C-alpha cells in the first residue's frame, strides 16, 4: 500500500473511531450496561447473550463480574476451574485483580491451601491475603514461615481480623517478644495509629509500657501533657513523644506551644532537641501570622533550617513588612530552591522595594516569558498584560488510528463512556504506559475528543506540554458556565478556572473528603446553598449531574465573593479551605495580594489560588485571544466590614 493510500485509510479509521458515538453504539452500550448491572446484582440472564454483545470489546468484563458472583454464591471446583481459565485468558484486565482477590479469599475460607499457594502473589494493598498465605504455609508445615511472619508483624500497616490467627500462632511459638512489641508500638505511634499502639501496649509489663503510654498521652492532649512535663523537672520523658506532641500542638495552637516552649528548660531537653522544638514553634507562629515567629526563626541553628524553614521565615518577614529579613533570608536560600520561580519573583520584589528597579525589572522580564502564576505576577509588576506561551497541536491521524486499534485503548474508551471510571482509568494507564512522547500526545488528543479531559491533561502534564492550550484548556461545559455565571454575576473565567482545578471537567469526580462533581461540592454545603435559593435539596447522586452541580457551585462562588467584599482571591481561598479559616487569615491592614496569597498557611490552598489565577488567564487567552486584566483580581487584600 502506498504511503498516500495508507494515510487516507488511517485518516478514515481515526475519524470513524474518534467521532461522537452513533445511536447503534449507544444501544450496544446500554445493552451491556444493563447486563453488567444484572450480573452485579446476581441476576441470571433470561436468555443467552446475543452475538453482538459477545463481540463487544467489554464482554470479558461481563464474564468476570458473573464469575465474581459465582465465587461468592457457588464456590467449588467448577467455579475454581472457570476462574482459573478466565485469569489465564484475561490477566491484563483490571477486573482480573479483583476477581483474583475474591477467589483467593474464597479458597482460604475453604482452606484449599494447595490451590491458594499456587496462585497467590504478594500484594501490598491486600494484607489480608498475606495473612491467608501465612496460614496456608503454617498448615502446610513450612518451617521457614516463622521468621517471615515475624518481620511482617513488625511492619504491616494494618492488622486485619484475618491476621489474628497467624499472629496468635506466632505468639504461641515465642515469636513475639516484649522487645518486638515495643518496636511495633513505636511504629504505630510514629504513624499516628493510637488505637493499635494502645492495644499493643496492653501486652507489656507496666514499667516497659509507661514511656510509650506517655507518648500516647502527648498525642491525645499535648498541651496538658507538656505543661505537666514542664512542672516536673525530674520526670522522665520519651523524646519522640515530646517532639510528636509538641509539633501537633504547634499546628493546632501556636500561642500555647510558644508558652510551653518558654516553660521547658533548654538544659533539661538538650540544646539540639530544644532547637527542634523551637523550629516547630516558629513554624506554628508563622502559620498564624504572629510576629514572634521572626525572632525564633532568627535564632534557629543551621542544623534545623530545612526547606520548610527557609520558605516560612521569608513568608513571615513579608507578612510583617520586614524587608531586611526577607532579603537576607532569600539570599540564604540553597541554590536549587533559590532558582525556583517563586523565590526569583520575591527576590525581584525585594530589589524593587529597595530602589534597585533595573535589577528587579531584569528578573521580571525573564519570569514574564513563562506560563504560570509567577509569570502572571511578573507581568503585573511590569504593568503590562501577560501573553501566554502557546504551542499548536499537530494532529497525526495515522498514529491516532494505530492507537484506536489497540484493544486496551478501546476498552478504556468504552468504560469511560459507560461511566465505569475505576476500570477505565486503570485500562488507560496500562494502554499509555509504554508509549513514546509522540503517541502520548496523540492519545491526549483522543481523550480530549471524548471529553475525558482528566486523562488528556494528565498526559500533557507528563509531556511538559500544557502550553498546548487547545487541549489543556478545552471549551468544556462552556454553555452552562456562561449561562449560570451571567445569571449569578460571576466572571465565567472564574467558574471555568475553579472547575478545571477542582475536577478537570470530570462530572463524576469524588474527592477523598467526599466533595462531588464538576465544582467539587460537599453535600452539606450544596444543601445549604440550595436551601438559601429555595431549591430542592440535592443528594450525592444529584451532585454528579452537571445540570445540578454547576448552578449550585456558581451560587456558592458568588456567596464567597460577596462575603469577602468582592475579593476574588479571598473567595477562592474560602472555596477551598472554608470561610471560617480564611476569616482568620485576613490582615489587620490592607496587604498586597501577592504577599497575602504567599502566606496562606495551607499548602493546598495556596497552590489552589495560584493555579486558578493562571487557569483564568490561560482560558481567557484561549477563548478571546487577549490577556486577562489582572488588576481587579490583585487589589490589596483587606478585611471586609
Buried (B, 14 or more C-beta within 10 A) or exposed (E): EEEEEEBEBBBEBBEEBBEEBEEEEEEBBEBBBEBBEBBEEEEEEEEEBEEEBEEBBBBBBBBBBBBBBBBBEEBEEEBBEBBBEBBEEBEBBBBBBBBBBBBBBBBBEEEBBEBBBEBBEEBEEBBBBBBBBBBBBBEEEEEEBBEBBBEBBEEBEEBEEBBEBBBEBBBEEEBBEEEBBBBBBBBBBEEEBBEBBBEBBEBBEEEBBBBBBBBBBBBEBBBEBBBBBBEEEEEEBBEBBBBBBBBBBBBEBBBBBBBBBEEBEEEBBEEEBBBBBBBBBBBBBBBBBBEBBBEBBEEBEEEBBEEEBBBBBBBBBBBBEBBEBBBBBBEBBEEEBBEEBBBBBBBBBBBBEEEEEEBBBEBBEBBBEBBBBBBBBBBBBBEEBBBBEEEEBEEBBBBBBBBBEBEBBBBBBBBBBBEBBEBBBBBBBBBBEEBEEEBBBBBBBBBBBBBBBBBBBBBBEEBEBBBBBBBBBBEBBEEBBEBBBEEBEBBBBBBBBBBBBBBBBBBBBBEEEEBBBBBBBBBEBBBBBBEEEEBEEBEEEBBBBBEBBBBBBBBBBBBBBEBBEEBBBBBBBBBBBBBEBBBEBBBEEEBBBBBBBBBBBBEEBBBBBBBBBBBBBBBBBBBEEEBBEBEEBBBBBBBEE
